């Protein structure tokens, strides 16, 4: 089957959806699924971005319009069998993919929707505007499957009127290649025996992601344990302010890596002893937490998005209601002072993540969803087949 992925049209994309798309493309069984990224679809004959009068914003709009016009012809030619939409619950992404969904409905094209992020402000707006909720149900609700990253989000969709039997709770992914040649038992043993303790914060550098809370937590710990260090990895609008904050407050022992590619991300995880992520951002399911678990790191985080569905407090680390640096520091101390307990948590986290979150495993689940859609008589007749409710975890 040929699947057209509709994702963000940003040039040189980074982020969760772009990463997810790349990993799915790498791990789909090509004897079953041939994926296409609409950003790279050459059949659309787009003008070059270097055209002087063509701004990036106009270029994106031109691409979307061209895809919408061309899509029915691609389906008739047998080049596309199903469309996979990947909006976050934010106005711009919803507006873009509502247009794709309407085109699929009018042209009798099977499609699935995967809500990747979840913006609380936009959720509240939908709650206050029943007509907006009805619009979402009348378009996205006619998808053969609607995927979300948390049971909390599933409940919201049901409240707005989505058919619960079409909603599937899925996960984000861990790149299998990150774990290449990793001897996890030796790694955990070596980590437990070294005479320093490195805390890792790896995420987009934004205030609501908890970067300042992580720094203040580290300052408390550093005053008690001279061998503790902090590594901050990632890019974002707050990065230069974070650098300035550390400099002005003369905070020692902090390494700022900035954005990291796959190999340097791997090194950051291998060099860490604990992953600290006190976020209050509107997370779907943070990739970094799943990756940190796969590398056997104990996790200190908060019950955001899909983490609240599976995180086992005590077994995987600590899931904190509070963002208080004092309480976060107390949770971290457990692993600083008891390396044996940390090793037990590390082993559990690695096994849990490998069994559930590797991109190769997620790809098999997504393939099964596509197969269910295309084998459904209702889907082929344009009435969108019904999938049994299930959880990926």
C-alpha positions in Angstrom: 0.0 0.0 0.0 1.2 3.5 -0.7 0.8 6.0 2.2 1.0 9.8 1.9 2.3 11.4 5.1 1.1 15.0 5.6 3.4 16.7 8.1 4.7 20.2 8.8 5.9 22.0 5.8 8.8 23.8 7.5 12.0 23.8 5.5 14.8 21.8 7.2 12.4 20.4 9.7 13.3 19.3 13.2 11.0 18.2 16.0 8.8 15.4 17.1 6.6 14.9 14.0 9.6 15.2 11.6 11.6 12.7 13.7 8.6 10.3 13.9 8.1 10.5 10.1 11.7 9.7 9.4 11.8 6.8 11.7 8.6 5.3 10.4 9.9 5.7 6.8 13.1 3.9 7.8 11.3 1.0 9.6 8.2 0.3 7.5 8.2 -3.1 5.8 8.5 -1.9 2.2 6.8 -5.1 1.0 3.7 -3.9 2.8 4.0 -0.1 3.0 5.6 2.4 0.6 5.5 5.8 2.4 5.7 9.3 0.8 6.3 12.6 2.4 4.2 15.3 0.8 7.0 17.8 1.4 9.2 15.8 -0.9 6.7 14.7 -3.5 8.3 15.6 -6.9 5.1 15.0 -8.9 3.7 18.3 -7.7 6.2 20.3 -9.8 6.8 23.0 -7.3 8.7 26.1 -8.2 12.2 26.4 -6.6 12.2 28.1 -3.2 14.9 30.4 -4.6 12.3 32.2 -6.7 12.8 35.8 -5.6 9.1 36.6 -5.1 8.3 33.3 -3.3 8.5 33.7 0.5 8.6 30.6 2.7 5.1 31.2 3.9 3.8 31.5 0.4 5.8 28.4 -0.7 4.1 26.3 2.1 0.6 27.5 1.0 1.4 26.7 -2.6 2.6 23.2 -1.7 -0.6 22.5 0.3 -2.9 23.8 -2.5 -1.0 21.8 -5.1 -1.3 18.6 -3.0 -5.0 19.1 -2.4 -5.6 19.6 -6.1 -3.4 16.7 -7.2 -4.5 14.1 -4.5 -7.5 12.6 -6.3 -5.5 12.1 -9.5 -2.8 10.3 -7.5 -5.4 8.0 -6.0 -7.0 7.2 -9.3 -3.5 6.4 -10.7 -3.0 4.0 -7.8 -0.1 6.0 -6.5 -1.7 6.7 -3.1 -3.9 4.3 -1.1 -4.2 6.1 2.2 -3.4 9.5 3.7 -1.8 9.8 7.1 -2.4 13.2 8.8 -0.1 14.3 11.7 -1.6 17.5 13.3 -0.9 18.7 16.7 -3.9 20.2 18.5 -2.8 23.8 17.6 -4.8 26.2 15.4 -2.3 26.3 12.4 -1.8 22.5 12.2 -5.6 21.8 12.6 -6.5 24.3 9.9 -4.0 22.8 7.5 -5.1 19.2 8.1 -8.8 20.0 8.1 -8.3 21.0 4.5 -6.6 17.6 3.8 -9.3 15.7 5.7 -12.1 17.5 3.7 -10.3 16.6 0.5 -10.1 13.0 1.5 -13.7 12.9 2.4 -14.9 14.5 -0.8 -12.7 12.3 -2.9 -13.5 9.0 -1.0 -9.9 8.6 0.1 -9.2 6.6 3.3 -7.3 8.6 5.9 -6.0 8.3 9.4 -5.3 11.1 11.9 -2.5 11.2 14.5 -2.8 14.0 17.0 0.9 14.4 18.1 0.8 17.4 20.4 -1.9 18.8 22.6 -2.3 22.5 23.3 -4.4 23.1 26.5 -5.3 26.7 25.4 -6.7 25.4 22.1 -8.5 22.6 24.0 -10.2 25.1 26.2 -11.2 27.2 23.2 -12.8 24.0 21.6 -14.6 23.3 24.9 -16.1 26.8 24.8 -17.1 26.7 21.2 -19.3 23.7 20.4 -19.4 24.6 16.7 -15.6 24.2 16.6 -15.8 20.9 18.3 -18.5 19.8 15.8 -16.3 20.9 12.9 -13.5 18.6 14.2 -15.9 15.7 14.6 -17.4 16.2 11.1 -14.0 16.1 9.5 -11.3 14.3 11.6 -14.0 12.2 13.2 -14.6 10.6 9.8 -11.1 9.2 9.7 -10.8 5.4 9.8 -8.6 5.7 12.8 -7.7 8.6 15.1 -4.5 8.1 17.1 -3.5 10.1 20.2 -0.6 9.8 22.7 -2.6 9.7 25.9 -5.8 8.3 27.3 -6.4 11.8 28.6 -6.6 13.0 25.0 -8.8 10.1 24.0 -11.3 11.1 26.7 -11.3 14.7 25.4 -12.1 13.5 21.8 -14.9 11.3 23.1 -16.4 14.2 25.0 -16.4 16.3 21.8 -18.2 13.5 20.0 -15.6 11.3 18.4 -16.4 7.6 18.1 -14.5 5.9 20.9 -14.1 2.8 18.8 -12.0 4.6 16.2 -9.6 6.1 18.8 -6.2 4.4 19.4 -3.7 5.3 22.0 -0.3 5.1 20.4 3.3 6.1 21.3 6.2 8.1 20.0 9.3 6.2 19.2 13.0 5.5 20.0 15.4 5.3 17.1 16.7 1.7 17.0 20.0 3.0 15.7 20.6 4.9 18.9 21.0 1.6 20.7 23.4 0.0 18.2 26.1 -2.1 19.9 24.9 -1.0 23.3 25.8 -3.6 26.0 23.2 -2.4 28.5 24.3 -4.6 31.4 28.0 -3.5 31.1 26.9 0.1 30.7 24.7 0.0 33.8 27.5 -1.7 35.8 30.1 0.9 34.7 27.7 3.8 35.5 27.1 2.5 39.0 30.8 2.3 39.8 32.0 5.7 38.6 32.9 8.4 41.1 30.7 11.2 39.6 27.0 11.7 38.9 25.8 13.5 35.8 22.3 14.7 35.4 20.9 15.2 31.9 18.3 17.7 30.7 17.7 17.0 26.9 14.8 18.7 25.3 13.8 21.8 23.4 15.1 24.7 25.5 11.9 26.5 26.6 10.9 27.9 30.0 7.8 25.6 30.2 10.0 22.6 29.5 11.4 23.1 33.0 15.0 24.0 32.1 15.3 26.6 34.9 13.7 24.2 37.4 16.3 21.7 36.4 19.1 24.2 36.9 17.8 25.2 40.3 17.5 21.6 41.3 21.1 21.1 40.3 22.3 24.1 42.3 20.7 22.5 45.4 22.3 19.2 44.7 25.7 20.7 43.9 25.8 22.4 47.3 25.6 18.9 48.9 27.4 16.7 46.4 30.5 18.2 44.8 30.8 15.3 42.3 27.4 16.1 40.7 27.3 17.8 37.2 24.5 18.9 34.8 24.4 18.6 31.0 21.8 20.6 29.1 21.2 19.5 25.5 18.8 20.9 22.9 18.0 24.1 21.0 15.2 26.6 21.5 14.2 30.2 22.0 15.4 30.2 25.6 18.9 28.8 25.0 20.8 32.2 25.0 18.9 33.3 28.1 19.8 30.0 29.8 23.5 30.5 29.0 23.3 34.1 30.4 21.5 32.8 33.6 24.2 30.3 34.3 26.9 32.9 33.7 25.3 35.6 35.8 24.7 33.2 38.7 28.2 31.7 38.5 26.8 28.2 38.4 29.7 25.7 37.9 29.7 22.2 36.5 27.1 22.8 33.8 27.8 21.7 30.2 25.6 23.2 27.4 25.7 21.1 24.3 23.0 22.9 22.2 21.3 20.9 19.5 22.7 17.4 19.2 22.6 15.0 16.2 22.0 11.3 16.7 25.6 10.4 17.6 26.1 13.2 20.0 22.7 12.5 21.5 23.8 8.9 22.1 26.9 10.2 23.8 24.8 12.5 26.0 22.7 9.6 27.2 25.6 7.3 27.7 27.4 10.0 29.8 24.4 10.6 32.0 23.3 8.9 35.3 19.8 10.4 35.6 17.4 12.1 33.3 15.6 15.2 34.8 12.7 16.7 32.8 10.3 18.8 35.1 8.2 19.9 32.2 4.8 21.7 32.3 4.7 22.0 28.4 1.7 20.7 26.6 3.5 17.4 25.9 2.0 14.5 23.9 4.6 11.9 24.8 8.2 13.3 25.1 10.6 11.3 22.9 13.5 12.2 25.2 11.9 10.4 28.2 11.5 7.2 26.1 15.0 7.5 24.8 16.4 8.1 28.2 14.6 5.0 29.5 16.0 2.9 26.6 19.5 4.0 27.7 18.7 2.7 31.2 18.4 6.1 32.9 16.2 6.6 36.0 13.7 9.3 35.2 12.5 12.3 37.2 9.6 14.0 35.4 6.0 15.1 35.7 2.7 13.4 34.7 2.2 15.1 31.3 0.5 13.6 28.3 1.1 9.9 27.7 3.6 9.6 30.5 0.8 9.5 33.0 -0.6 6.4 31.3 2.5 4.1 31.8 5.0 5.7 34.2 5.4 3.5 37.3 6.4 5.8 40.1 9.2 4.2 42.1 10.0 1.5 39.5 11.0 3.9 36.7 12.1 6.9 38.9 9.8 9.6 40.2 6.8 11.3 38.5 6.4 14.6 40.4 3.2 16.7 40.8 5.4 19.5 42.1 8.0 21.6 40.2 9.6 22.7 43.4 13.4 22.4 43.0 13.7 21.3 46.6 11.3 18.4 46.0 12.9 17.5 42.7 16.3 17.5 44.3 15.1 15.2 47.0 13.9 12.8 44.3 17.3 12.9 42.6 19.1 12.3 45.9 17.6 8.8 46.0 19.7 7.8 43.0 22.8 9.8 43.9 23.0 8.0 47.3 21.9 4.5 46.3 23.6 3.4 43.1 22.4 -0.2 43.5 18.8 0.9 43.5 19.6 3.0 40.5 20.9 0.0 38.7 17.6 -1.9 39.3 15.6 1.0 37.9 18.0 1.3 34.9 17.5 -2.3 34.0 13.8 -2.1 34.3 13.6 1.1 32.2 15.7 -0.3 29.4 13.7 -3.5 29.1 10.4 -1.6 29.2 11.4 0.9 26.5 12.9 -1.7 24.2 9.8 -3.8 24.3 7.4 -1.0 23.6 8.9 2.1 22.1 11.5 1.1 19.5 10.6 2.5 16.1 10.7 -0.9 14.5 8.0 -2.1 16.9 5.9 1.0 16.5 6.1 0.7 12.7 4.6 -2.8 12.9 1.6 -1.4 14.9 1.1 1.4 12.4 1.2 -1.0 9.5 -1.5 -3.1 11.2 -3.7 0.0 11.4 -3.3 0.7 7.7 -4.1 -2.9 6.9 -7.3 -2.7 9.0 -8.3 0.5 7.2 -7.8 -0.8 3.7 -9.4 -4.2 4.3 -12.5 -2.6 5.9 -15.5 -2.7 3.5 -16.8 0.5 5.2 -13.5 2.3 4.5 -13.5 1.3 0.9 -17.1 2.6 0.5 -16.1 5.9 2.0 -17.9 5.5 5.3 -14.6 5.0 7.3 -14.2 1.6 8.9 -14.4 1.1 12.6 -11.3 -0.2 14.4 -11.4 -1.9 17.7 -10.2 0.3 20.5 -6.8 -0.7 21.6 -3.8 0.6 23.5 -0.3 0.3 22.2 1.2 0.0 25.6 
